[in-house]
Amino acid sequence: MSRDNDEGKVFIDGLSRDTDDQSLEDAFTKFGRICNAVVGVGSCRGFGYVQFENPSHAKEAQERMNGQSLDGRTIRVACNAENWPSWFFYPAPPRLGWCCWSC
């Protein structure tokens, strides 16, 4: 799935249930200025994204953080969302509430 507004974003999989928006931002801020850091909720727990002001910072973050440990879990970091499931980006059915985010 390709999305037009993904420039400067890194998508993270494998996050701990203890990871929140702030700890995700703290882990990635060393690579550059961050616009937004979001950890999924509910059934999307374990996934998240960070959006950098400068897309080149996203690439560096992906290269240096992919396979690293964050809050005791090994994370997977990608700069494109083509191989990520569609439910990662869109609201869940109403009975489940909102899943992740809709940017």
Phi, psi and omega in degrees: 000124179252137181231139184293329186265023182269358181300128180086002180262145165242138180255134187239133179236148177094015181293147176290154174295342178277346181284130176239180182305315184292317180291329175294314177299316180301322182290331185255350185296338180293347181265349179152176182291131185255134175276321187200142174223125186225133173252134179296158179238166178062232182289350178263006177304139181105349178242156177191177173213158174230133176246125180264151175296321183252118181303331179294333176291327177296317180297317179297317179299317179299314182295323185268336184259339180299125180086000179275168179264136175223122182052039175084005180236144175280127184255155173247130184235131181225146179269349176232159186252015186299329182257012181267147181294146184298329181294345178296334187252344190240160181297146176284170175305149185309325182295338181264348184081188183285136179247120178063241189208167176221101187264000000 
